[in-house]
Structures are given as C-alpha cells and as structure tokens.
Amino acid sequence: MSDTPLSDVMAEHAETKSPESYERFLRLFRAATIGIVAVGELAPDANGRVIADGNLGAGRTSHGDGKSRLLAFADPEAALRNFGPRFNAGVPGEVLLRMAATDPESEGVLVNSATQEISLVISKSTAQSLLTPPTAEAPGRRPWWKRR
C-alpha cells in the first residue's frame, strides 16, 4: 500500500483531471480505510469492541445532480483533525465499493477529501467494474492448454 494520503491524490486529480490520476485514486481508495456515517444498530461484543448487528449501512448524500450516493471521507484521521467528527465508522474501501455496487438506492460513492474542499464521485458502474474479475481469456479463443 502507498504512503501517499488519498486526499493528496484527490487534489492531484482535481488539478489534472487525467485518467491516470483517477486510476491512482481508485487503487488507493480500494486499499484504504474510509470514513462513513454508519447507520444501523451497533453494540459492544464480549471484548468491548463495537460491532454491527448485520444490518449496518452507510449514510447517503446527494451531490449537485441530486443522485443518491454513499457518503465517504478520505483519510479519516486527518479528516477528524481538520473538520471534526463528521463520520462514526471506518470501513475498507473495497467493502464500500461492494456496498455501492449492490445498493439499489445508490448511484455510487461521494468521497470527500480530508484536507481540501474537494469531492470525487465513484459511479455505481465504476464500483461494479472494479469488483468484477478480469476475464482470463478472449472470447472465442481456446487456451493453449485445452485440446481441440
């Protein structure tokens, strides 16, 4: 995993708008812990850790176009220092992508930077494509190891 904060990559993409910077943002997002507004029942387990009851979800927001998206905060520790407690849980980016890809009421994820007033959108279709494993072989082509 990179030591580069996700918010720095968001700022880079906001400046360059390049496909490469967006791809880098997506790679880091998947591997990072992302802040969310958790909705649902939380309870302490036997060890005193707070756990979900199996119905935990992420809060939503609309962004400019009015479409509902899961609300996310990059770099939770920096976000807490810079903007205060705007979220109450952290989840792996991969998990949040899976939530966005399968949530029928969501059009993706709105990710807020922890250092600047920058937000980036990950569309539902992008979330779905990131979770779909690449095909191993081209259609109509037989792998070299299969007999004809």
MODELLER restraints for C-alpha pairs under 7 A, 6 or more apart:
rsr = mdl.restraints
at = mdl.atoms
rsr.add(forms.Gaussian(group=physical.xy_distance, feature=features.Distance(at['CA:1:A'], at['CA:31:A']), mean=6.91, stdev=0.5))
rsr.add(forms.Gaussian(group=physical.xy_distance, feature=features.Distance(at['CA:5:A'], at['CA:75:A']), mean=6.66, stdev=0.5))
rsr.add(forms.Gaussian(group=physical.xy_distance, feature=features.Distance(at['CA:6:A'], at['CA:25:A']), mean=6.74, stdev=0.5))
rsr.add(forms.Gaussian(group=physical.xy_distance, feature=features.Distance(at['CA:6:A'], at['CA:28:A']), mean=6.36, stdev=0.5))
rsr.add(forms.Gaussian(group=physical.xy_distance, feature=features.Distance(at['CA:6:A'], at['CA:29:A']), mean=6.82, stdev=0.5))
rsr.add(forms.Gaussian(group=physical.xy_distance, feature=features.Distance(at['CA:6:A'], at['CA:74:A']), mean=6.08, stdev=0.5))
rsr.add(forms.Gaussian(group=physical.xy_distance, feature=features.Distance(at['CA:6:A'], at['CA:75:A']), mean=6.28, stdev=0.5))
rsr.add(forms.Gaussian(group=physical.xy_distance, feature=features.Distance(at['CA:7:A'], at['CA:74:A']), mean=6.11, stdev=0.5))
rsr.add(forms.Gaussian(group=physical.xy_distance, feature=features.Distance(at['CA:7:A'], at['CA:75:A']), mean=6.68, stdev=0.5))
rsr.add(forms.Gaussian(group=physical.xy_distance, feature=features.Distance(at['CA:7:A'], at['CA:113:A']), mean=4.94, stdev=0.5))
rsr.add(forms.Gaussian(group=physical.xy_distance, feature=features.Distance(at['CA:7:A'], at['CA:114:A']), mean=5.88, stdev=0.5))
rsr.add(forms.Gaussian(group=physical.xy_distance, feature=features.Distance(at['CA:7:A'], at['CA:115:A']), mean=6.38, stdev=0.5))
rsr.add(forms.Gaussian(group=physical.xy_distance, feature=features.Distance(at['CA:9:A'], at['CA:21:A']), mean=6.94, stdev=0.5))
rsr.add(forms.Gaussian(group=physical.xy_distance, feature=features.Distance(at['CA:9:A'], at['CA:25:A']), mean=5.74, stdev=0.5))
rsr.add(forms.Gaussian(group=physical.xy_distance, feature=features.Distance(at['CA:10:A'], at['CA:25:A']), mean=6.42, stdev=0.5))
rsr.add(forms.Gaussian(group=physical.xy_distance, feature=features.Distance(at['CA:10:A'], at['CA:113:A']), mean=6.88, stdev=0.5))
rsr.add(forms.Gaussian(group=physical.xy_distance, feature=features.Distance(at['CA:12:A'], at['CA:21:A']), mean=6.71, stdev=0.5))
rsr.add(forms.Gaussian(group=physical.xy_distance, feature=features.Distance(at['CA:13:A'], at['CA:21:A']), mean=5.11, stdev=0.5))
rsr.add(forms.Gaussian(group=physical.xy_distance, feature=features.Distance(at['CA:13:A'], at['CA:22:A']), mean=6.00, stdev=0.5))
rsr.add(forms.Gaussian(group=physical.xy_distance, feature=features.Distance(at['CA:29:A'], at['CA:93:A']), mean=5.32, stdev=0.5))
rsr.add(forms.Gaussian(group=physical.xy_distance, feature=features.Distance(at['CA:30:A'], at['CA:92:A']), mean=6.95, stdev=0.5))
rsr.add(forms.Gaussian(group=physical.xy_distance, feature=features.Distance(at['CA:30:A'], at['CA:93:A']), mean=4.26, stdev=0.5))
rsr.add(forms.Gaussian(group=physical.xy_distance, feature=features.Distance(at['CA:30:A'], at['CA:94:A']), mean=4.59, stdev=0.5))
rsr.add(forms.Gaussian(group=physical.xy_distance, feature=features.Distance(at['CA:31:A'], at['CA:92:A']), mean=6.61, stdev=0.5))
rsr.add(forms.Gaussian(group=physical.xy_distance, feature=features.Distance(at['CA:31:A'], at['CA:93:A']), mean=5.90, stdev=0.5))
rsr.add(forms.Gaussian(group=physical.xy_distance, feature=features.Distance(at['CA:31:A'], at['CA:94:A']), mean=6.67, stdev=0.5))
rsr.add(forms.Gaussian(group=physical.xy_distance, feature=features.Distance(at['CA:32:A'], at['CA:92:A']), mean=5.80, stdev=0.5))
rsr.add(forms.Gaussian(group=physical.xy_distance, feature=features.Distance(at['CA:32:A'], at['CA:93:A']), mean=5.53, stdev=0.5))
rsr.add(forms.Gaussian(group=physical.xy_distance, feature=features.Distance(at['CA:33:A'], at['CA:90:A']), mean=5.94, stdev=0.5))
rsr.add(forms.Gaussian(group=physical.xy_distance, feature=features.Distance(at['CA:33:A'], at['CA:91:A']), mean=5.37, stdev=0.5))
rsr.add(forms.Gaussian(group=physical.xy_distance, feature=features.Distance(at['CA:33:A'], at['CA:92:A']), mean=4.50, stdev=0.5))
rsr.add(forms.Gaussian(group=physical.xy_distance, feature=features.Distance(at['CA:33:A'], at['CA:93:A']), mean=5.90, stdev=0.5))
rsr.add(forms.Gaussian(group=physical.xy_distance, feature=features.Distance(at['CA:34:A'], at['CA:72:A']), mean=6.39, stdev=0.5))
rsr.add(forms.Gaussian(group=physical.xy_distance, feature=features.Distance(at['CA:34:A'], at['CA:73:A']), mean=5.79, stdev=0.5))
rsr.add(forms.Gaussian(group=physical.xy_distance, feature=features.Distance(at['CA:34:A'], at['CA:74:A']), mean=5.47, stdev=0.5))
rsr.add(forms.Gaussian(group=physical.xy_distance, feature=features.Distance(at['CA:34:A'], at['CA:75:A']), mean=6.52, stdev=0.5))
rsr.add(forms.Gaussian(group=physical.xy_distance, feature=features.Distance(at['CA:34:A'], at['CA:76:A']), mean=6.32, stdev=0.5))
rsr.add(forms.Gaussian(group=physical.xy_distance, feature=features.Distance(at['CA:34:A'], at['CA:90:A']), mean=5.28, stdev=0.5))
rsr.add(forms.Gaussian(group=physical.xy_distance, feature=features.Distance(at['CA:34:A'], at['CA:91:A']), mean=5.34, stdev=0.5))
rsr.add(forms.Gaussian(group=physical.xy_distance, feature=features.Distance(at['CA:34:A'], at['CA:92:A']), mean=5.95, stdev=0.5))
rsr.add(forms.Gaussian(group=physical.xy_distance, feature=features.Distance(at['CA:34:A'], at['CA:93:A']), mean=5.76, stdev=0.5))
rsr.add(forms.Gaussian(group=physical.xy_distance, feature=features.Distance(at['CA:35:A'], at['CA:72:A']), mean=5.57, stdev=0.5))
rsr.add(forms.Gaussian(group=physical.xy_distance, feature=features.Distance(at['CA:35:A'], at['CA:73:A']), mean=4.64, stdev=0.5))
rsr.add(forms.Gaussian(group=physical.xy_distance, feature=features.Distance(at['CA:35:A'], at['CA:74:A']), mean=6.43, stdev=0.5))
rsr.add(forms.Gaussian(group=physical.xy_distance, feature=features.Distance(at['CA:35:A'], at['CA:76:A']), mean=5.28, stdev=0.5))
rsr.add(forms.Gaussian(group=physical.xy_distance, feature=features.Distance(at['CA:35:A'], at['CA:87:A']), mean=5.95, stdev=0.5))
rsr.add(forms.Gaussian(group=physical.xy_distance, feature=features.Distance(at['CA:35:A'], at['CA:89:A']), mean=5.70, stdev=0.5))
rsr.add(forms.Gaussian(group=physical.xy_distance, feature=features.Distance(at['CA:35:A'], at['CA:90:A']), mean=4.40, stdev=0.5))
rsr.add(forms.Gaussian(group=physical.xy_distance, feature=features.Distance(at['CA:35:A'], at['CA:91:A']), mean=6.54, stdev=0.5))
rsr.add(forms.Gaussian(group=physical.xy_distance, feature=features.Distance(at['CA:36:A'], at['CA:58:A']), mean=6.04, stdev=0.5))
rsr.add(forms.Gaussian(group=physical.xy_distance, feature=features.Distance(at['CA:36:A'], at['CA:59:A']), mean=6.95, stdev=0.5))
rsr.add(forms.Gaussian(group=physical.xy_distance, feature=features.Distance(at['CA:36:A'], at['CA:71:A']), mean=6.25, stdev=0.5))
rsr.add(forms.Gaussian(group=physical.xy_distance, feature=features.Distance(at['CA:36:A'], at['CA:72:A']), mean=4.93, stdev=0.5))
rsr.add(forms.Gaussian(group=physical.xy_distance, feature=features.Distance(at['CA:36:A'], at['CA:73:A']), mean=6.29, stdev=0.5))
rsr.add(forms.Gaussian(group=physical.xy_distance, feature=features.Distance(at['CA:36:A'], at['CA:87:A']), mean=5.17, stdev=0.5))
rsr.add(forms.Gaussian(group=physical.xy_distance, feature=features.Distance(at['CA:36:A'], at['CA:88:A']), mean=6.36, stdev=0.5))
rsr.add(forms.Gaussian(group=physical.xy_distance, feature=features.Distance(at['CA:36:A'], at['CA:89:A']), mean=5.43, stdev=0.5))
rsr.add(forms.Gaussian(group=physical.xy_distance, feature=features.Distance(at['CA:36:A'], at['CA:90:A']), mean=5.93, stdev=0.5))
rsr.add(forms.Gaussian(group=physical.xy_distance, feature=features.Distance(at['CA:37:A'], at['CA:58:A']), mean=5.61, stdev=0.5))
rsr.add(forms.Gaussian(group=physical.xy_distance, feature=features.Distance(at['CA:37:A'], at['CA:59:A']), mean=5.04, stdev=0.5))
rsr.add(forms.Gaussian(group=physical.xy_distance, feature=features.Distance(at['CA:37:A'], at['CA:87:A']), mean=4.51, stdev=0.5))
rsr.add(forms.Gaussian(group=physical.xy_distance, feature=features.Distance(at['CA:37:A'], at['CA:88:A']), mean=5.35, stdev=0.5))
rsr.add(forms.Gaussian(group=physical.xy_distance, feature=features.Distance(at['CA:37:A'], at['CA:89:A']), mean=6.30, stdev=0.5))
rsr.add(forms.Gaussian(group=physical.xy_distance, feature=features.Distance(at['CA:38:A'], at['CA:56:A']), mean=6.56, stdev=0.5))
rsr.add(forms.Gaussian(group=physical.xy_distance, feature=features.Distance(at['CA:38:A'], at['CA:57:A']), mean=5.72, stdev=0.5))
rsr.add(forms.Gaussian(group=physical.xy_distance, feature=features.Distance(at['CA:38:A'], at['CA:58:A']), mean=4.84, stdev=0.5))
rsr.add(forms.Gaussian(group=physical.xy_distance, feature=features.Distance(at['CA:38:A'], at['CA:59:A']), mean=6.04, stdev=0.5))
rsr.add(forms.Gaussian(group=physical.xy_distance, feature=features.Distance(at['CA:38:A'], at['CA:88:A']), mean=6.10, stdev=0.5))
rsr.add(forms.Gaussian(group=physical.xy_distance, feature=features.Distance(at['CA:38:A'], at['CA:89:A']), mean=5.88, stdev=0.5))
rsr.add(forms.Gaussian(group=physical.xy_distance, feature=features.Distance(at['CA:39:A'], at['CA:56:A']), mean=5.80, stdev=0.5))
rsr.add(forms.Gaussian(group=physical.xy_distance, feature=features.Distance(at['CA:39:A'], at['CA:57:A']), mean=5.14, stdev=0.5))
rsr.add(forms.Gaussian(group=physical.xy_distance, feature=features.Distance(at['CA:39:A'], at['CA:58:A']), mean=5.80, stdev=0.5))
rsr.add(forms.Gaussian(group=physical.xy_distance, feature=features.Distance(at['CA:39:A'], at['CA:59:A']), mean=6.13, stdev=0.5))
rsr.add(forms.Gaussian(group=physical.xy_distance, feature=features.Distance(at['CA:40:A'], at['CA:55:A']), mean=5.91, stdev=0.5))
rsr.add(forms.Gaussian(group=physical.xy_distance, feature=features.Distance(at['CA:40:A'], at['CA:56:A']), mean=4.70, stdev=0.5))
rsr.add(forms.Gaussian(group=physical.xy_distance, feature=features.Distance(at['CA:40:A'], at['CA:57:A']), mean=6.23, stdev=0.5))
rsr.add(forms.Gaussian(group=physical.xy_distance, feature=features.Distance(at['CA:41:A'], at['CA:52:A']), mean=6.07, stdev=0.5))
rsr.add(forms.Gaussian(group=physical.xy_distance, feature=features.Distance(at['CA:41:A'], at['CA:53:A']), mean=5.73, stdev=0.5))
rsr.add(forms.Gaussian(group=physical.xy_distance, feature=features.Distance(at['CA:41:A'], at['CA:56:A']), mean=6.61, stdev=0.5))
rsr.add(forms.Gaussian(group=physical.xy_distance, feature=features.Distance(at['CA:42:A'], at['CA:50:A']), mean=6.25, stdev=0.5))
rsr.add(forms.Gaussian(group=physical.xy_distance, feature=features.Distance(at['CA:42:A'], at['CA:51:A']), mean=5.53, stdev=0.5))
rsr.add(forms.Gaussian(group=physical.xy_distance, feature=features.Distance(at['CA:42:A'], at['CA:52:A']), mean=4.65, stdev=0.5))
rsr.add(forms.Gaussian(group=physical.xy_distance, feature=features.Distance(at['CA:42:A'], at['CA:53:A']), mean=6.11, stdev=0.5))
rsr.add(forms.Gaussian(group=physical.xy_distance, feature=features.Distance(at['CA:43:A'], at['CA:50:A']), mean=5.35, stdev=0.5))
rsr.add(forms.Gaussian(group=physical.xy_distance, feature=features.Distance(at['CA:43:A'], at['CA:51:A']), mean=5.55, stdev=0.5))
rsr.add(forms.Gaussian(group=physical.xy_distance, feature=features.Distance(at['CA:43:A'], at['CA:52:A']), mean=6.49, stdev=0.5))
rsr.add(forms.Gaussian(group=physical.xy_distance, feature=features.Distance(at['CA:44:A'], at['CA:50:A']), mean=4.25, stdev=0.5))
rsr.add(forms.Gaussian(group=physical.xy_distance, feature=features.Distance(at['CA:44:A'], at['CA:51:A']), mean=5.98, stdev=0.5))
rsr.add(forms.Gaussian(group=physical.xy_distance, feature=features.Distance(at['CA:45:A'], at['CA:51:A']), mean=6.45, stdev=0.5))
rsr.add(forms.Gaussian(group=physical.xy_distance, feature=features.Distance(at['CA:58:A'], at['CA:70:A']), mean=6.09, stdev=0.5))
rsr.add(forms.Gaussian(group=physical.xy_distance, feature=features.Distance(at['CA:58:A'], at['CA:71:A']), mean=6.99, stdev=0.5))
rsr.add(forms.Gaussian(group=physical.xy_distance, feature=features.Distance(at['CA:59:A'], at['CA:70:A']), mean=5.87, stdev=0.5))
rsr.add(forms.Gaussian(group=physical.xy_distance, feature=features.Distance(at['CA:59:A'], at['CA:71:A']), mean=5.83, stdev=0.5))
rsr.add(forms.Gaussian(group=physical.xy_distance, feature=features.Distance(at['CA:60:A'], at['CA:68:A']), mean=6.20, stdev=0.5))
rsr.add(forms.Gaussian(group=physical.xy_distance, feature=features.Distance(at['CA:60:A'], at['CA:69:A']), mean=5.30, stdev=0.5))
rsr.add(forms.Gaussian(group=physical.xy_distance, feature=features.Distance(at['CA:60:A'], at['CA:70:A']), mean=4.36, stdev=0.5))
rsr.add(forms.Gaussian(group=physical.xy_distance, feature=features.Distance(at['CA:60:A'], at['CA:71:A']), mean=5.09, stdev=0.5))
rsr.add(forms.Gaussian(group=physical.xy_distance, feature=features.Distance(at['CA:61:A'], at['CA:68:A']), mean=5.58, stdev=0.5))
rsr.add(forms.Gaussian(group=physical.xy_distance, feature=features.Distance(at['CA:61:A'], at['CA:69:A']), mean=5.47, stdev=0.5))
rsr.add(forms.Gaussian(group=physical.xy_distance, feature=features.Distance(at['CA:61:A'], at['CA:70:A']), mean=6.34, stdev=0.5))
rsr.add(forms.Gaussian(group=physical.xy_distance, feature=features.Distance(at['CA:61:A'], at['CA:71:A']), mean=5.82, stdev=0.5))
rsr.add(forms.Gaussian(group=physical.xy_distance, feature=features.Distance(at['CA:62:A'], at['CA:68:A']), mean=4.70, stdev=0.5))
rsr.add(forms.Gaussian(group=physical.xy_distance, feature=features.Distance(at['CA:62:A'], at['CA:69:A']), mean=5.97, stdev=0.5))
rsr.add(forms.Gaussian(group=physical.xy_distance, feature=features.Distance(at['CA:67:A'], at['CA:107:A']), mean=6.38, stdev=0.5))
rsr.add(forms.Gaussian(group=physical.xy_distance, feature=features.Distance(at['CA:68:A'], at['CA:105:A']), mean=6.92, stdev=0.5))
rsr.add(forms.Gaussian(group=physical.xy_distance, feature=features.Distance(at['CA:68:A'], at['CA:106:A']), mean=5.18, stdev=0.5))
rsr.add(forms.Gaussian(group=physical.xy_distance, feature=features.Distance(at['CA:68:A'], at['CA:107:A']), mean=5.80, stdev=0.5))
rsr.add(forms.Gaussian(group=physical.xy_distance, feature=features.Distance(at['CA:69:A'], at['CA:106:A']), mean=4.97, stdev=0.5))
rsr.add(forms.Gaussian(group=physical.xy_distance, feature=features.Distance(at['CA:69:A'], at['CA:107:A']), mean=5.26, stdev=0.5))
rsr.add(forms.Gaussian(group=physical.xy_distance, feature=features.Distance(at['CA:69:A'], at['CA:108:A']), mean=4.96, stdev=0.5))
rsr.add(forms.Gaussian(group=physical.xy_distance, feature=features.Distance(at['CA:69:A'], at['CA:109:A']), mean=4.91, stdev=0.5))
rsr.add(forms.Gaussian(group=physical.xy_distance, feature=features.Distance(at['CA:69:A'], at['CA:110:A']), mean=5.92, stdev=0.5))
rsr.add(forms.Gaussian(group=physical.xy_distance, feature=features.Distance(at['CA:70:A'], at['CA:100:A']), mean=6.77, stdev=0.5))
rsr.add(forms.Gaussian(group=physical.xy_distance, feature=features.Distance(at['CA:70:A'], at['CA:106:A']), mean=6.59, stdev=0.5))
rsr.add(forms.Gaussian(group=physical.xy_distance, feature=features.Distance(at['CA:70:A'], at['CA:108:A']), mean=6.27, stdev=0.5))
rsr.add(forms.Gaussian(group=physical.xy_distance, feature=features.Distance(at['CA:70:A'], at['CA:109:A']), mean=4.59, stdev=0.5))
rsr.add(forms.Gaussian(group=physical.xy_distance, feature=features.Distance(at['CA:70:A'], at['CA:110:A']), mean=6.05, stdev=0.5))
rsr.add(forms.Gaussian(group=physical.xy_distance, feature=features.Distance(at['CA:71:A'], at['CA:109:A']), mean=6.10, stdev=0.5))
rsr.add(forms.Gaussian(group=physical.xy_distance, feature=features.Distance(at['CA:71:A'], at['CA:110:A']), mean=5.24, stdev=0.5))
rsr.add(forms.Gaussian(group=physical.xy_distance, feature=features.Distance(at['CA:71:A'], at['CA:111:A']), mean=6.44, stdev=0.5))
rsr.add(forms.Gaussian(group=physical.xy_distance, feature=features.Distance(at['CA:72:A'], at['CA:109:A']), mean=6.83, stdev=0.5))
rsr.add(forms.Gaussian(group=physical.xy_distance, feature=features.Distance(at['CA:72:A'], at['CA:110:A']), mean=5.93, stdev=0.5))
rsr.add(forms.Gaussian(group=physical.xy_distance, feature=features.Distance(at['CA:72:A'], at['CA:111:A']), mean=4.68, stdev=0.5))
rsr.add(forms.Gaussian(group=physical.xy_distance, feature=features.Distance(at['CA:72:A'], at['CA:112:A']), mean=6.16, stdev=0.5))
rsr.add(forms.Gaussian(group=physical.xy_distance, feature=features.Distance(at['CA:73:A'], at['CA:111:A']), mean=5.51, stdev=0.5))
rsr.add(forms.Gaussian(group=physical.xy_distance, feature=features.Distance(at['CA:73:A'], at['CA:112:A']), mean=4.85, stdev=0.5))
rsr.add(forms.Gaussian(group=physical.xy_distance, feature=features.Distance(at['CA:73:A'], at['CA:113:A']), mean=6.32, stdev=0.5))
rsr.add(forms.Gaussian(group=physical.xy_distance, feature=features.Distance(at['CA:73:A'], at['CA:114:A']), mean=6.75, stdev=0.5))
rsr.add(forms.Gaussian(group=physical.xy_distance, feature=features.Distance(at['CA:74:A'], at['CA:111:A']), mean=6.42, stdev=0.5))
rsr.add(forms.Gaussian(group=physical.xy_distance, feature=features.Distance(at['CA:74:A'], at['CA:112:A']), mean=5.99, stdev=0.5))
rsr.add(forms.Gaussian(group=physical.xy_distance, feature=features.Distance(at['CA:74:A'], at['CA:113:A']), mean=5.31, stdev=0.5))
rsr.add(forms.Gaussian(group=physical.xy_distance, feature=features.Distance(at['CA:74:A'], at['CA:114:A']), mean=5.68, stdev=0.5))
rsr.add(forms.Gaussian(group=physical.xy_distance, feature=features.Distance(at['CA:75:A'], at['CA:114:A']), mean=5.86, stdev=0.5))
rsr.add(forms.Gaussian(group=physical.xy_distance, feature=features.Distance(at['CA:78:A'], at['CA:114:A']), mean=5.68, stdev=0.5))
rsr.add(forms.Gaussian(group=physical.xy_distance, feature=features.Distance(at['CA:79:A'], at['CA:114:A']), mean=4.18, stdev=0.5))
rsr.add(forms.Gaussian(group=physical.xy_distance, feature=features.Distance(at['CA:79:A'], at['CA:115:A']), mean=6.89, stdev=0.5))
rsr.add(forms.Gaussian(group=physical.xy_distance, feature=features.Distance(at['CA:82:A'], at['CA:114:A']), mean=6.83, stdev=0.5))
rsr.add(forms.Gaussian(group=physical.xy_distance, feature=features.Distance(at['CA:82:A'], at['CA:115:A']), mean=6.78, stdev=0.5))
rsr.add(forms.Gaussian(group=physical.xy_distance, feature=features.Distance(at['CA:97:A'], at['CA:127:A']), mean=5.23, stdev=0.5))
rsr.add(forms.Gaussian(group=physical.xy_distance, feature=features.Distance(at['CA:100:A'], at['CA:106:A']), mean=6.23, stdev=0.5))
rsr.add(forms.Gaussian(group=physical.xy_distance, feature=features.Distance(at['CA:100:A'], at['CA:108:A']), mean=5.07, stdev=0.5))
rsr.add(forms.Gaussian(group=physical.xy_distance, feature=features.Distance(at['CA:100:A'], at['CA:109:A']), mean=6.44, stdev=0.5))
rsr.add(forms.Gaussian(group=physical.xy_distance, feature=features.Distance(at['CA:100:A'], at['CA:124:A']), mean=6.00, stdev=0.5))
rsr.add(forms.Gaussian(group=physical.xy_distance, feature=features.Distance(at['CA:100:A'], at['CA:127:A']), mean=6.60, stdev=0.5))
rsr.add(forms.Gaussian(group=physical.xy_distance, feature=features.Distance(at['CA:101:A'], at['CA:108:A']), mean=7.00, stdev=0.5))
rsr.add(forms.Gaussian(group=physical.xy_distance, feature=features.Distance(at['CA:101:A'], at['CA:124:A']), mean=5.33, stdev=0.5))
rsr.add(forms.Gaussian(group=physical.xy_distance, feature=features.Distance(at['CA:101:A'], at['CA:127:A']), mean=5.37, stdev=0.5))
rsr.add(forms.Gaussian(group=physical.xy_distance, feature=features.Distance(at['CA:101:A'], at['CA:128:A']), mean=4.97, stdev=0.5))
rsr.add(forms.Gaussian(group=physical.xy_distance, feature=features.Distance(at['CA:107:A'], at['CA:123:A']), mean=6.05, stdev=0.5))
rsr.add(forms.Gaussian(group=physical.xy_distance, feature=features.Distance(at['CA:107:A'], at['CA:124:A']), mean=5.06, stdev=0.5))
rsr.add(forms.Gaussian(group=physical.xy_distance, feature=features.Distance(at['CA:108:A'], at['CA:122:A']), mean=5.51, stdev=0.5))
rsr.add(forms.Gaussian(group=physical.xy_distance, feature=features.Distance(at['CA:108:A'], at['CA:123:A']), mean=4.33, stdev=0.5))
rsr.add(forms.Gaussian(group=physical.xy_distance, feature=features.Distance(at['CA:108:A'], at['CA:124:A']), mean=4.07, stdev=0.5))
rsr.add(forms.Gaussian(group=physical.xy_distance, feature=features.Distance(at['CA:109:A'], at['CA:121:A']), mean=5.68, stdev=0.5))
rsr.add(forms.Gaussian(group=physical.xy_distance, feature=features.Distance(at['CA:109:A'], at['CA:122:A']), mean=5.06, stdev=0.5))
rsr.add(forms.Gaussian(group=physical.xy_distance, feature=features.Distance(at['CA:109:A'], at['CA:123:A']), mean=6.46, stdev=0.5))
rsr.add(forms.Gaussian(group=physical.xy_distance, feature=features.Distance(at['CA:110:A'], at['CA:119:A']), mean=6.52, stdev=0.5))
rsr.add(forms.Gaussian(group=physical.xy_distance, feature=features.Distance(at['CA:110:A'], at['CA:120:A']), mean=5.88, stdev=0.5))
rsr.add(forms.Gaussian(group=physical.xy_distance, feature=features.Distance(at['CA:110:A'], at['CA:121:A']), mean=4.68, stdev=0.5))
rsr.add(forms.Gaussian(group=physical.xy_distance, feature=features.Distance(at['CA:110:A'], at['CA:122:A']), mean=6.53, stdev=0.5))
rsr.add(forms.Gaussian(group=physical.xy_distance, feature=features.Distance(at['CA:111:A'], at['CA:119:A']), mean=5.34, stdev=0.5))
rsr.add(forms.Gaussian(group=physical.xy_distance, feature=features.Distance(at['CA:111:A'], at['CA:120:A']), mean=5.25, stdev=0.5))
rsr.add(forms.Gaussian(group=physical.xy_distance, feature=features.Distance(at['CA:111:A'], at['CA:121:A']), mean=6.22, stdev=0.5))
rsr.add(forms.Gaussian(group=physical.xy_distance, feature=features.Distance(at['CA:112:A'], at['CA:118:A']), mean=6.03, stdev=0.5))
rsr.add(forms.Gaussian(group=physical.xy_distance, feature=features.Distance(at['CA:112:A'], at['CA:119:A']), mean=4.44, stdev=0.5))
rsr.add(forms.Gaussian(group=physical.xy_distance, feature=features.Distance(at['CA:112:A'], at['CA:120:A']), mean=6.74, stdev=0.5))
rsr.add(forms.Gaussian(group=physical.xy_distance, feature=features.Distance(at['CA:113:A'], at['CA:119:A']), mean=6.06, stdev=0.5))
